[in-house]
């Protein structure tokens, strides 16, 4: 992995999602020419929305994708966009599929999504190191000032009857 995080204007993020979805009735349609075309549609649609496809694999009856979705977009809105627009593109360029799929529904309704995060040990180490960094910064930036109008401690030790 070349870079550790992605960024927007005011945000650094590392969001990776493993998404699996299927054609309607799990028909085994993703073969040869259709496979190449659908992967091209996915690349275009993801580029339009700023979603990075890290890995992708098309099986005959389902699609696996590992994507990085910006935090300004929810996974469900992205999937609605991807499945809806790709279905429109499929039916536009492959008119013969209109007869197999009524009402232009190419994809099944649901999908599977799982987050792919950092290792727990890595997160623990980061939190521990972050705390050490914060303590070090606090020591450098916080100065303890003495009250210039208060009595000196040495003076109070020498003259205990003065209050």
QUIFENUR-V571722 format. One line per field, one symbol per residue. ss: DSSP state (H for helix, E for strand, C for the rest). psi: psi as a letter, one per 20 degrees, with the letter a starting at -180 (. if undefined). burial: I if it has 24 or more other C-alpha atoms within 12 Angstrom, else O. Layout:
ss=???
psi=???
burial=???
This chain:
ss=CCCCCEECCCCEECCCEEEEECEHHHCCCCCHHHHHHHHHHHHHHHHHHCCEEEEEEECCCCEEEEEECCCCCCHHHHHHHHHHHHHHHHHHHCHHHHCCCHHHCCECCCCEEEECCCCHHHHHHHHHHHHHHHHHHHHHHCCCCCCCCCCCHHHHHHCCCCC
psi=pgqhrrqagkppqnoppopprqrpjkqminrdghgggghggggghhhhikppogqqporhjrpppoqopqiipqghhghggghghhgghghgimhiihhhoqkkogqrgarpqpqoarqghggggggghggggggghghhhpppqqohirqqhhhhhhnhip.
burial=OOOOOOOOOOOOOOIIIIIIIIIIOOOOIIOOOIOOOIIOIIIOIIOOIOIIIOOIIIIOOIIIIIIIIIIOOOIOOIIOIIIIIIIIIIIOOOOOIOOOIOOIIIIIOOIOOOOOOOOOOOOOOOOOOOOOOOOOOOOOOOOOOOOOOOOOOOOOOOOOOOO
